[in-house]
Amino acid sequence: MKYLCNPRILPTNTSPSDLSELARRTEEFSRFATEIQLDIADGVFAPVVSWPYQSGQWQELERLAQGEKLPLSETVAYEAHLMVQEPLEVGVLLAKAGCQRLIFHNEATGITSAREMTRAWKDAGAKEVGVSLLVDTPLEAIDDVIGFVDVVQLMSIPKIGAQGQPFDERTLSRVEELHAKYPDMMVAVDGGISESNIELLVRAGANRLCVGSAISNAMNKEAAFATLFERAMRGCAPQSVSEVL
């Protein structure tokens, strides 16, 4: 597979308090985005608790998995970032509910076999599976799973689960290193992405940019998304005549 510079921006639907809030945020983002990242946090791996880990919400997810489906899943491609210790079951249910891409954390302790887990997720309906690394986790940690994942997501903030944190500049060199080692791998970055760094991330080799506060806190979210996309596309352009040649 030949690497193509094709940056995609995914607004992050972070830790919705309930299913109706999830639906409201998805509807808002769907006016300008075709892909949305849904943050799922269990309060153990990440310090926050999101749907469906609050009281009574697991049954909602089970109903969705049995046929109701995630809100707007027919028109919006959902990606779930699983910030949970035990990702297998929630991933299966989300895949059955219409989530197209599932991303687990390499650092989660509840993974007995990542290969078997990813197979179970795809059997349940997921189209792609990815692995995420915390900002201090060495890239070598994914060497054993790289052969059966479709995307590697690098966290670029010190603490997961909350928007508005500062971007960790080490991420740029981590993206470059990962892209050089696995040039055809889809590389995603999550956290602290803004107008000031998105072009640099794309130039380094990132193709998926998961954006939180730079969109969600904007007065005009659609305009913020458009500006970010424009700057991301600049990262695909050659910087000099020598690069063109």
C-alpha positions in Angstrom: 0.0 0.0 0.0 1.4 3.3 -1.1 1.3 6.1 1.5 -0.9 9.0 0.5 -1.1 12.3 2.3 -4.8 12.4 3.1 -5.4 14.2 6.4 -8.7 13.7 8.0 -10.0 15.7 11.0 -12.2 14.0 13.6 -14.0 16.2 16.1 -13.8 14.6 19.5 -17.1 13.8 21.3 -15.6 13.7 24.7 -17.1 11.9 27.7 -20.8 12.5 27.1 -22.7 12.4 30.3 -25.5 10.4 28.7 -26.8 9.0 25.4 -28.9 12.1 24.6 -25.8 14.3 25.0 -23.8 12.0 22.8 -26.5 12.3 20.2 -26.7 16.1 20.5 -22.9 16.5 20.0 -22.8 14.1 17.2 -25.6 15.9 15.4 -23.8 19.2 15.8 -20.5 17.8 14.4 -22.2 16.0 11.6 -23.1 19.3 10.0 -19.5 19.6 8.8 -17.7 16.4 9.6 -18.1 12.9 8.3 -16.0 11.2 11.0 -16.3 11.7 14.7 -14.2 10.2 17.5 -16.2 9.1 20.5 -14.2 9.0 23.8 -15.1 6.2 26.1 -13.6 6.3 29.6 -14.2 3.9 32.5 -12.9 5.9 35.4 -10.1 3.4 36.0 -7.7 3.7 33.0 -8.8 7.3 32.6 -9.7 9.6 35.6 -13.1 10.5 34.1 -16.2 8.3 33.6 -18.2 8.6 30.4 -21.2 6.9 28.8 -21.7 3.9 29.0 -19.9 3.5 32.3 -22.2 5.6 34.5 -25.1 4.0 36.3 -27.7 2.3 34.1 -26.0 3.1 30.9 -24.5 -0.3 30.0 -28.1 -1.4 29.2 -28.4 1.4 26.7 -25.3 0.2 24.9 -26.6 -3.4 24.9 -29.8 -2.2 23.3 -27.9 -0.3 20.6 -25.8 -3.4 19.9 -29.0 -5.4 19.5 -30.2 -3.3 16.6 -30.9 0.3 17.5 -27.4 1.5 16.6 -25.5 4.6 17.6 -27.2 8.0 16.7 -26.6 9.0 13.1 -24.4 6.0 12.5 -25.8 5.6 9.0 -24.4 8.9 8.0 -21.4 9.5 10.4 -18.4 7.2 10.7 -17.8 6.7 14.4 -14.4 5.9 15.8 -14.2 5.0 19.5 -11.1 5.8 21.6 -11.3 3.2 24.4 -9.7 4.6 27.5 -10.6 1.5 29.5 -8.8 -1.2 31.3 -11.0 -4.0 29.9 -11.7 -3.1 26.3 -12.9 -6.4 24.8 -16.6 -6.4 25.7 -17.3 -2.7 25.3 -15.5 -2.9 21.9 -17.7 -5.8 20.7 -20.9 -4.0 21.7 -19.8 -0.7 20.1 -18.9 -2.5 16.9 -22.4 -4.2 16.8 -23.9 -0.7 17.5 -22.3 0.7 14.3 -18.9 1.9 15.4 -16.5 1.5 12.4 -13.1 2.0 14.1 -12.1 0.9 17.6 -8.8 2.0 19.2 -7.5 0.3 22.4 -4.7 1.4 24.6 -1.5 -0.6 24.6 -1.1 0.2 28.3 -4.5 -1.4 29.3 -4.0 -4.3 31.6 -7.1 -6.1 30.6 -5.8 -7.2 27.2 -5.0 -10.9 27.3 -4.5 -11.2 23.5 -4.7 -8.1 21.3 -4.8 -10.3 18.2 -7.8 -12.2 19.4 -9.5 -9.1 20.6 -9.1 -7.3 17.3 -10.4 -10.4 15.5 -13.5 -10.4 17.8 -14.1 -6.7 17.1 -14.0 -7.2 13.3 -16.2 -10.2 13.6 -18.7 -7.9 15.4 -18.6 -5.4 12.6 -15.7 -3.0 13.1 -13.9 -2.1 9.8 -10.7 -1.0 11.4 -8.8 -1.5 14.7 -6.1 0.6 16.1 -3.7 0.9 19.1 -3.1 4.0 21.1 0.0 5.0 23.0 0.3 7.4 25.9 2.8 10.2 25.4 5.5 8.6 27.5 5.2 5.0 26.1 8.1 4.1 23.8 7.1 3.4 20.2 8.7 0.0 20.5 5.8 -1.1 22.7 3.6 -1.7 19.6 6.1 -3.9 17.7 4.2 -7.0 18.6 0.8 -5.7 17.5 1.7 -3.7 14.4 1.0 -6.6 12.1 -2.7 -6.7 12.8 -3.8 -3.1 13.5 -4.9 -0.6 10.9 -3.9 2.6 12.7 -1.5 3.8 15.4 -2.8 6.7 17.5 -0.2 8.8 19.5 -1.5 10.8 22.4 0.0 14.2 22.5 -1.2 15.5 25.9 0.1 14.5 29.4 -3.3 13.4 30.8 -6.0 11.6 28.9 -9.7 12.2 29.3 -10.0 16.0 29.3 -9.8 18.6 26.6 -7.8 21.8 26.6 -4.5 20.4 27.7 -1.2 21.7 26.2 0.3 19.9 23.2 3.4 17.9 23.9 6.1 19.0 21.4 7.7 15.6 21.6 4.8 14.3 19.5 6.3 15.7 16.3 9.4 13.6 16.5 7.4 10.6 17.6 5.2 10.9 14.5 8.2 11.3 12.3 9.9 8.2 13.8 6.7 6.1 13.5 6.1 7.2 10.0 9.7 6.4 9.0 9.5 3.0 10.5 6.0 2.1 9.2 5.5 4.4 6.1 2.2 2.8 5.1 0.6 2.8 8.5 -2.2 5.2 9.2 -0.9 7.5 12.0 -3.3 9.4 14.2 -2.7 12.1 16.8 -5.0 12.9 19.6 -4.8 15.9 22.0 -3.8 19.6 21.9 -4.1 19.9 18.1 -4.6 23.5 17.0 -4.0 25.8 14.0 -0.4 26.3 15.2 0.7 22.6 15.0 -1.7 20.8 12.6 0.4 21.5 9.5 3.6 20.3 11.2 1.9 17.1 12.3 0.8 16.3 8.7 4.3 17.1 7.4 5.7 14.7 10.0 3.4 11.9 8.7 0.1 12.1 10.6 -3.0 11.4 8.6 -5.7 11.4 11.3 -6.1 14.4 13.6 -8.5 14.0 16.5 -9.4 17.6 17.6 -11.1 18.5 20.8 -11.2 22.0 22.3 -10.0 23.8 19.1 -13.4 22.9 17.6 -15.7 22.3 20.6 -14.8 25.6 22.2 -15.0 27.7 19.0 -17.9 30.1 18.5 -18.2 28.9 15.0 -17.3 25.2 15.0 -17.8 24.7 11.3 -15.4 27.6 10.5 -12.9 26.3 13.0 -13.0 22.8 11.3 -12.6 24.4 7.9 -9.6 26.4 9.0 -7.9 23.4 10.6 -8.5 21.3 7.4 -7.1 24.0 5.2 -3.9 24.2 7.4 -3.7 20.4 7.5 -3.8 20.3 3.7 -0.8 22.7 3.5 1.1 19.9 5.2 0.7 17.8 2.1 2.4 20.4 -0.1 6.1 20.1 -0.9 8.2 22.7 1.0 10.9 23.2 -1.7 11.8 22.5 -5.3 14.1 19.7 -4.2 11.2 17.9 -2.6 9.2 18.1 -5.8 12.1 16.7 -7.7 
